[in-house]
Amino acid sequence: MYPFSRAFVNPASSPIRDLFKYLDDPEMISFAGGYPDPTLFDVDGLEAASRRAYGDSLSCLQYGSTDGIAKLKMEIIHLMASRGVATCAENLVVTTGSQQAFDLLLRVMVNDGDVVFVETPTYPMNILAARAQGARIVPVNTDSDGLNVVELERLLDAIRSDADRPKLLYTVPSFGNPTGATLSLQRRLHLLKLAVKHRFLIAEDDPYGDLRFGGDGIPSLQALTREVDGSSDWVVHMASLSKIVAPGLRVAWSISPLPIAHRCYVAKQSADVGSSPWTQGIAAEYLAAGSLERHLKSIRNGYGEKCRVLCHSLRELMGDALTFHEPEGGMFIWAKLNGDLTAAELLKECIERKVMFVPGAGFHAGDPDPTTLRLSFAAPSVANIKKGVKRLHDALETIRARV
Ligand SMILES: Cc1ncc(COP(=O)(O)O)c(C=O)c1O
């Protein structure tokens, strides 16, 4: 056996990535991945931006600065201003996906055995990242209004030793993955006050905030720091173009207090020297042309319609078998099977019938609930969403007929 590092002796893999093997089947209808709809990609806009990025000079083929090319940083500052966040180049680190933004933050903040609070259920790749860094993960429950801040306060008040204090708390407050839930305004303000009082960082992961297709907007935690004294010292905001433009760009960023931003910049030097200047150049040109605003209208409409179709079809065909909340944005529906059937058992039958979803167990940072599941409405067409729910229903009926 090779002498692997402790984190990789027996590594767990992502429950979503493990389902990828079934995607090669052209008949498969997948509600599994959080993939954007490829038919909604702004191919013309990205092609034009790509030509401009390449034509400007050949700098996009050269190494760029580790924290991001200047033109992109300027565009991100404008974009964040339109989201109610005032920031500047020094606080900003452009990253290779927001996945890297969280990984860098863990590297600069977390030692072996340090406590990291994680809302549960949550994005599993970041549970894996925190575990790989040696964090002691403490789950905090969520409900249809996002993180349960009262439970969080109870946990914080019960801490007796400095070693048990969290270094940071990871949350996806807007259209969370996997739950689709959004943290209410009241809870956001409460959370910011708790971070100031108990001196822990909030790692706000916000790849979906722009994908609102219903209800009223709620400012990000980063935007709300101006309402809570001292809280701007305790929020690291991570955002990405993956879900709103294209994940293939791998363009994302973090906004942090200066001492943290500086250390993330140093950590990134040894991680990948810098994110691709080529795709950063494309992103900069795309944003500078105002293309994102136009594109957002189209994807909000597209995802809004798909979400409504999926919810309607589930209610119509699955009836009492499934409980879920209809989200106001994002890409996901989080559902619970009513009864003893587990999502893993249902998935087995579903794969036979060429439809798939992700069982919820892998999203839980604490005790897994085997009857939960995540369905993404983003990638399949409206016609396939209807067909896919029919297959889900048939799979359920087949299982019921067996018992
Ligand atoms: C909550 C959350 N954070 C981060 C990511 C990773 O995004 P990126 O492509 O920017 O690395 C995802 C992707 O699914 C996600 O759902």
The ligand as a Gaussian input file, in Angstrom:
#p B3LYP/6-31G(d) Opt

LIG

0 1
 C      -23.344000      25.414000      -3.473000
 C      -22.280000      25.252000      -4.490000
 N      -21.091000      25.803000      -4.262000
 C      -20.087000      25.698000      -5.155000
 C      -20.264000      24.988000      -6.323000
 C      -19.102000      24.873000      -7.276000
 O      -19.221000      25.844000      -8.242000
 P      -18.035000      26.253000      -9.198000
 O      -18.351000      25.691000     -10.541000
 O      -18.029000      27.750000      -9.177000
 O      -16.770000      25.684000      -8.627000
 C      -21.489000      24.380000      -6.607000
 C      -21.671000      23.582000      -7.821000
 O      -22.570000      22.809000      -7.981000
 C      -22.524000      24.536000      -5.666000
 O      -23.732000      23.995000      -5.851000

